[in-house]
Amino acid sequence: MPSTAGARVVERIRLGGVRVGLRAGTRQVITVNRRSGYRATVTYWVRRDGQWVKRRRTSSGRIGYGGLVKASQRKQWTGTTPIGSFTMTETFGNHRRTPRARMPFHRVRAGDYWVQDNRSAYYNTLRNKRAGGFRWWLAPSVPNSSERLRDYGRQYRWSVVIDFNRPPNAVRRRGSGIFLHVNGDGATAGCVSARRRFIRWTMNHLAPRKVPVIAIGR
């Protein structure tokens, strides 16, 4: 795991009505402000000359069908989106990397899954079935089934991994695979989504050296 995934909060501020926990060196923030139901406003902020400046906003954001829940109280398979501030340290996609992307990127290939098997040592990581170590063969309707990433060509065209419940401190049954990704047809299963052009723009601007954080609230 990248070293910033579990980085300590050094300052708390409020942007766009959402509480944000900044890490040391954070100069990019995405806020997710739930409006009603599963609808949310998603805003991209940058720190410039000591001030936080709004760079891009979309009112088409979406959260989980189960609404928001405190991160420490979240349970897997409930369709809830965790409240809190989380680092973003890696990206992936079913489409090629965006032209100016600087974050670590994995192009999805056949056999790639996001591990949601609570018995696996690789829980809440991206892993190919050929590498083993998780029950990739479980049907999607079965608890502990993992997510085959190629099944979501539209939503996972480009995705930013939200560092919620990540190894080495992952709590089993709290949840796996929380991403910022492209909108599907409705609410998500716990992720945050937004219009494709917003995600593409975000992929082109996030930078590891700016220690980006996503803050989810209401």
Secondary structure, DSSP 8 states (H G I E B T S, - for coil): --GGGG--EEEEEEETTEEEEEETT--EEEEEEEEETTEEEEEEEEEETTEEEEEEEEEEEE-BTT-EEEGGG--TTS--EEEEEEE---EEESS---TT--S-EEE--TTEEE---TT-TTTTSEEEGGG-SS-TTS-TTSTT--EEGGGGTTTTSSEEE--SS-TTS--TTS----EEEE--SS-BSS-EEE-HHHHHHHHHH--GGG--EEEEE-
